[in-house]
Amino acid sequence: MIRINGKRIFLFIIVVFVIFNLSWLIITTIKYNKFVKVVPKNEDGLYLMFKEDGYSYGVKKPDYLQYTGNLSVSNMEKGDVLIIWPLLSGGYEYGFILREEDRGYEIYVDENMEPLYKDDVNTIQVFEEHKEKVEELFYKANEVWNLEE
């Protein structure tokens, strides 16, 4: 007959909890270390940096026990934003928020900066009209984080 020992079960749960937390901490620290080295914490505790060229750079580390964080580059004058999601397996996913007068467009692109949803004619048109902004934001991100390594 098998005896269930309450202390052993409790100890097992604690060990699993500690291992899970340590692995999360190590993985996210390693993944985001190179990004936060470039964009240090400010006095408010945010990883945010403003440059004189009118662009801001941010790093949002993953929340507790989450693996998704992001990087952002923003043209503060025009309101356009590039959001970059570092993937645990390597590589990145990209999205842009492009401003046009009183409207904003969210456009997701692949690693070649081509829109993912090519069947949406309006998205393709807006993307093409703002291609120069998209390239500038991507260039600024690479300048700061060297994403192509």
C-alpha positions as CSV (number, residue, x, y, z in Angstrom):
1,M,0.0,0.0,0.0
2,I,1.3,3.4,-0.9
3,R,1.3,6.0,1.9
4,I,0.9,9.7,0.9
5,N,3.1,11.9,3.0
6,G,1.8,15.4,3.2
7,K,5.2,16.9,3.9
8,R,6.7,15.3,0.8
9,I,3.9,16.6,-1.4
10,F,4.2,20.1,0.1
11,L,8.0,20.0,-0.4
12,F,7.6,18.8,-4.0
13,I,5.2,21.7,-4.7
14,I,7.6,24.2,-3.2
15,V,10.5,22.8,-5.3
16,V,8.5,23.0,-8.5
17,F,7.4,26.6,-7.7
18,V,11.0,27.6,-7.0
19,I,12.3,26.0,-10.2
20,F,9.6,27.5,-12.3
21,N,10.3,31.0,-10.9
22,L,14.0,30.7,-11.3
23,S,13.8,29.5,-14.8
24,W,11.4,32.4,-15.7
25,L,13.8,34.9,-14.1
26,I,16.9,33.5,-15.8
27,I,15.2,33.3,-19.3
28,T,13.8,36.8,-19.2
29,T,16.9,38.3,-17.7
30,I,19.1,36.8,-20.4
31,K,16.7,37.7,-23.2
32,Y,16.2,41.3,-22.2
33,N,19.6,42.1,-20.8
34,K,21.1,43.5,-24.0
35,F,18.0,45.8,-24.4
36,V,18.0,47.3,-20.9
37,K,21.8,47.9,-21.1
38,V,21.1,50.4,-23.8
39,V,17.9,51.8,-22.4
40,P,18.4,52.1,-18.6
41,K,15.7,52.6,-16.0
42,N,14.7,56.2,-15.5
43,E,13.8,57.8,-12.2
44,D,10.2,56.5,-12.5
45,G,11.5,52.9,-12.8
46,L,10.7,52.6,-16.5
47,Y,13.1,51.6,-19.3
48,L,12.6,54.7,-21.3
49,M,15.1,56.9,-23.2
50,F,14.5,60.2,-25.1
51,K,16.9,61.3,-27.7
52,E,17.4,64.8,-29.1
53,D,16.4,63.7,-32.6
54,G,12.8,63.5,-31.5
55,Y,12.6,59.7,-30.9
56,S,12.0,57.8,-27.7
57,Y,13.0,54.2,-27.0
58,G,11.4,51.9,-24.5
59,V,11.8,48.4,-23.2
60,K,8.9,46.6,-21.5
61,K,10.2,43.5,-19.8
62,P,7.8,40.6,-19.4
63,D,5.4,40.7,-16.4
64,Y,5.8,38.1,-13.7
65,L,5.7,34.6,-15.1
66,Q,5.0,35.9,-18.6
67,Y,7.5,35.6,-21.5
68,T,6.2,38.4,-23.7
69,G,7.7,41.9,-23.4
70,N,8.4,44.4,-26.1
71,L,10.7,47.2,-27.4
72,S,9.3,50.4,-28.8
73,V,10.6,53.3,-30.9
74,S,8.4,56.3,-31.2
75,N,8.6,59.5,-33.3
76,M,7.3,61.8,-30.6
77,E,6.4,64.6,-33.1
78,K,4.3,62.5,-35.5
79,G,3.1,59.8,-33.0
80,D,4.3,56.9,-35.2
81,V,5.4,53.8,-33.2
82,L,7.3,50.6,-34.0
83,I,6.7,47.8,-31.5
84,I,9.1,44.8,-31.5
85,W,8.3,41.6,-29.7
86,P,11.5,39.5,-29.0
87,L,10.7,35.8,-29.4
88,L,12.2,33.3,-27.0
89,S,13.2,31.1,-29.9
90,G,15.1,34.0,-31.5
91,G,14.0,36.6,-33.9
92,Y,11.3,39.2,-33.6
93,E,7.7,40.1,-34.5
94,Y,7.0,43.7,-35.6
95,G,4.0,46.0,-35.6
96,F,3.6,49.6,-36.4
97,I,1.1,52.2,-35.3
98,L,1.0,54.9,-38.0
99,R,-0.8,58.2,-37.4
100,E,-2.7,60.0,-40.1
101,E,-4.4,63.2,-39.0
102,D,-7.0,61.9,-36.6
103,R,-6.7,58.2,-37.3
104,G,-4.2,55.5,-36.3
105,Y,-3.5,52.3,-38.1
106,E,-2.0,49.2,-36.6
107,I,0.0,47.2,-39.1
108,Y,1.8,43.9,-38.4
109,V,4.8,43.1,-40.7
110,D,7.2,40.3,-41.2
111,E,11.0,40.4,-40.8
112,N,11.3,41.9,-44.3
113,M,9.0,44.7,-43.3
114,E,6.2,43.5,-45.5
115,P,2.6,43.6,-44.2
116,L,1.3,40.3,-42.9
117,Y,-2.3,40.9,-44.0
118,K,-1.9,41.5,-47.7
119,D,-5.6,41.0,-48.4
120,D,-6.5,44.2,-46.6
121,V,-6.3,46.8,-49.4
122,N,-6.6,49.8,-47.0
123,T,-3.7,48.5,-44.8
124,I,-1.5,48.0,-47.8
125,Q,-2.3,51.5,-49.1
126,V,-1.6,53.1,-45.7
127,F,1.6,51.1,-45.4
128,E,2.9,52.1,-48.8
129,E,2.1,55.8,-48.2
130,H,4.1,55.7,-44.9
131,K,6.9,53.4,-46.1
132,E,9.5,56.1,-45.4
133,K,8.3,56.4,-41.8
134,V,8.4,52.6,-41.3
135,E,11.9,52.4,-42.7
136,E,13.0,55.3,-40.5
137,L,11.6,53.7,-37.3
138,F,13.2,50.4,-38.1
139,Y,16.5,52.1,-38.8
140,K,16.3,53.8,-35.5
141,A,15.6,50.5,-33.7
142,N,18.6,48.9,-35.3
143,E,20.7,51.8,-34.4
144,V,20.0,51.4,-30.7
145,W,19.6,47.6,-30.3
146,N,21.3,46.1,-33.4
147,L,18.5,43.7,-34.0
148,E,20.0,42.1,-37.1
149,E,22.7,40.2,-35.1
